Amino acid sequence: MEFGFSDEQRMAADTVRAALADLCTGADLRRLMASGEARDAKRWRALSDLGLAGLMVPEDLGGLGLCEVDLVLIAEACGYAALPEPLIEQAGVAAPLLATFAVDNRASPWLDRVLGGEAVVALGHPANALIADADSADILLIARDDGLHLVDPAAASLTRRESIDPFRRLFQVAFEPSAATRLAGPDEAAQPLARAFERGALFAAAQGLGLAQRAVDLAADYAKERTQFGKPIGANQAIKHHLATCLTRIVFARPVVHAAAAQLDPDDLFARARISHAKLAALEAADLSARTAIQVHGAMGYSWEVDVHFYLKRALALAGTWGDAAFHRARFAERIRRAPLGPQHTFAREAGAKP
Amino acid sequence: MHLAYTPEQDAFRAEVRAWMLANTPKAPLPQMSTPEGFAAHRAWEATLASGRWSAVTWPQEYGGRGLDLIRWLIFEEEYWAAGSPERANQNGVFLLAPTLMEFGTPEQKARFLPRMAAGEEIWAQAWSEPQAGSDLAAVRSTAVRDGDDYVLSGHKIWSSRAVFADWAFGLFRTDPASERHRGLSLILFDLRAPSVQVRPIPQINGYPGFAEIFLDGARAKVAHRLGEEGKGWNVCMATAGFERGLMLRSPGRFQATAARLLKLAADRKLDAAQEAAVLAAVMDVEAYALSIYATACDLMRGGEIGAETSCNKIFWSELDLALHRAAMSILGASAELTTDAGDHDWLDGYLFSLAGPIYAGTNEIQRNIIAERVLGLPRG
């Protein structure tokens, strides 16, 4: 039993956290929003230079051959910054999925470009009706009933669907499927897509933890500064107790997310339930913390000027992607119905499941 | 990160399970807060001790097994899964003992620990006073030096199990001129000594689960002071740290309640709100278990318990309430009945779960601690 992270894993996350503290401030977010651009080119370059795109791609394909546990703290750091760019979606979901089909000579050049930081791949997964960042992606992976397609965005029709999150770029994508676009049939694509789903939900959860923590930190900072009745509002128990409640939900969502990362396996009932638990717990913590942060900020919290709404909106967006709360509750309930109960099953795997 | 038990840990679990299966009383013991119930629970402590299971984390020399935290968690899981009784000596084994081991003299350890492990001496905590509840530093009871003794005077209250216990660990003002956190000492005293009067206080369920203690010139030995004179606050806070941190409520207890809740739910038709309540409570139980495993691994790597463990106490007390509220909702019209044995367990547990957010430092105090020491908000 070793429930914790290595120094290397912590240091990698610290590096990303430090980079984002520098490159993804509230002012940076507002500048990007005003520009209407999809990405902050300088920030995306800096993040690409960290070489994270291949983190979960096997070494023989040019990646680092690491796993979800190595990315989960980084995802938390990206959530903390409300990072607009799809660093986590790419490194944690789309790039490893693309790598699954690297034997195909249509996919392999794109994988190389993604690993080199020269291209971005966006994913249209059946779990999500819309494709995020389809306009700025260089290549699209789109799953349909007849399999998985590799689609040139220029050959597709993109219809923007506005999200309340100003940094979400969601598109309805139509394209002409053909033998040339079809990378894999439904049977061959099923397993990689199932794994991609678990990863999508996991990293949404991890980002949710970061969003939640940021909301609490912003509110705590404000509560120390804002003075009413001759003292900081944070000296009042009403404020303290609100924020302590949020922190408690975060503290107890975090190990669920970390355990989910360590045990991810789409073929295992326990692992699927844990991913669902992680998604629920983390996004509920994010929702509670963001709403609480708005309340603590008072009228300022309801204003556009204060950054808190960015975190609220991202939390709202992530809560509904990669399976909504009802979907994940049903998966957790399924485990309770089907699997034996008892504390010896806390870390259990189904017989025959991969470790 | 590697989330699996070792074969040795699995074997240990099997050993605990086999012992509990063979030794856990087949029928529930009578209510602990009755003379016959307490006697039965005291006897259970002795039974546990006979298998060397009464104080498993203690060093072997005092009757323990020197278990690491992971094995302690496994032990607790199997203990509660087997339906084993509440621990009469909870406050001694889990609260006082860690403090005794840290601050006690060799003589104190030899005098008190083996008898505690054997269940021969049951301990109560004597900290709160009528005017010192959440504000513990307002303690007024005094201990005045008289040769090799302290003379104890004052009024302690809300002392769990003190009606039937043998000894208490109390917080006293040894420096009469002192104020607040200074000048306090932690003193072990005999509840059966002359001039110690224990008056039962019936709890919400009607049973005298706690008591007030009147001290009117009772004598305690100076040699039974734990830690330095005047440093009692720090010594007590070390105990409070253990209490909030890990030892008071292991996940196994709540996992056993969750298993009972799921069994109850499986037998009934639940509406959507009940279903959601059950799921949410069970998820929180699992989150609590995962969190405590993560904390245990961190401590075993040399980490330290910090202020954020105040979150633990809030979380387990609220999830316990959620488990029992879900059960009460499912029981519906029969929830109020005290006649049905199975349902009554839920009712009894529900009432007890209401105490969770109050004892061991109210959840309001815990939230203040989190806000001030973790988030850095100003003191009120």
Interface residues (C-beta under 8 A of the other chain):
Chain A: M1 E2 F3 G4 F5 S6 V69 V216 A220 A223 K224 K231 P232 G234 A235 N236 Q237 I239 K240 H241 L243 A244 T245 L247 T248 V251 F252 A253 R254 P255 V256 H258 A259 A261 A262 Q263 H277 L280 A281 R329 F332 A333 I336 L341 G342 P343 Q344 T346 F347 P355
Chain B: M1 H2 L3 A4 Y5 T6 Q9 R13 I70 E77 E78 A81 P251 G252 Q255 A256 A258 A259 L262 E275 A276 L279 V282 M283 D284 E286 A287 Y288 A289 L290 S291 Y293 A294 A296 C297 D298 R301 E308 S310 C311 I314 F315 E364 Q366 R367 N368 I370 A371 E372 V374 L375 G376 L377 P378 R379 G380
